[in-house]
Amino acid sequence: MDIATLVGFLGGLGIIIGAIATGGDVMMFVDVPSVLIVVVGTFMVTLMQISLSDFLGSFKIAMKAFMNKNDDPVQLILKAVELSDIARKNGLLALEDQEVDNDFLKRGLSLCVDGHDAAMVQKLLSRDMDLAIERHEVGATMWKSVGDMAPAMGMIGTLVGLVQMLANMSDPAAIGPAMAVALLTTLYGAVIANAFALPMAAKLGIVSHNERLNKALILETVQSIQEGINPRVLETLLKTYLPESKRSAVGEPDEE
């Protein structure tokens, strides 16, 4: 569970609802036609931009922003050095019995144990990584499109409401409530875009970047294990994937 995403989402939504509640009747901010125009309309327009399968898959990908399980790269490096040391001392077959939590790393080690050529292992893992990142980018793009479309649909809803209001100018008492309803669509569009869709797209971009970094680190690990590189050299190599502030957590390589 990504606490930052959950707290940010609930906190932002809570502040908006709280501000509405302190100003009077909450139900005055609820209008079914406005919801249909902004919410349903936004998703329908967004659906025009991508395939139905990608559209539906984007909702599942969105859960990664809340249920992000990216491994700590420091722990991955420590595990990589341990596995490299085992393979160098006992051979690749010794990796078969090792407990590995990361599915991508486990898949790479399995390919090594099965005796596949190093070039083939790298090709398979690289293809796996690229396709996974591509799916995540499609999801992030979809939510960015929602963030772009929601305010536009809100403005369309406002214009529809204004036209309906101006058509009934003979009743001055109805002008105020009608104007309020017209403006609700703009409010809905702004909330959907700025309190959910655009932050979601940005967070998915960060998750995708971190996943790409971890998988690139694992690719380097698998290749180095197959090549029989010294574990201390591998540790030094993998530490380049970390920011300077985290490299000391891995430990300094031993002198040969």
Buried (B, 14 or more C-beta within 10 A) or exposed (E): EBEEBEEBBEEBEEEBEEEBEEEEEEEEBEBEBBBEBBBEBBBEBBBEEBEEEBBEBBEEBBEBBBEBEBBEBBEBBBBBBEBBBBBBEEEBEBBEEBEBEBEBBBBBBBBBBEEBEBEEBBEBBEEBBEEBBEBBBBBBBBBBBBBBBBBBBBBBBBEBBBEEBEEEEEEEEEEEEBBBBBBBBBBBBBBBBBBBBBBBBBBBBBBBEBBBBBBEBBBBBBBBBBEEBBBBBBBBBBBEBBEEEBBEBBEEBEEE
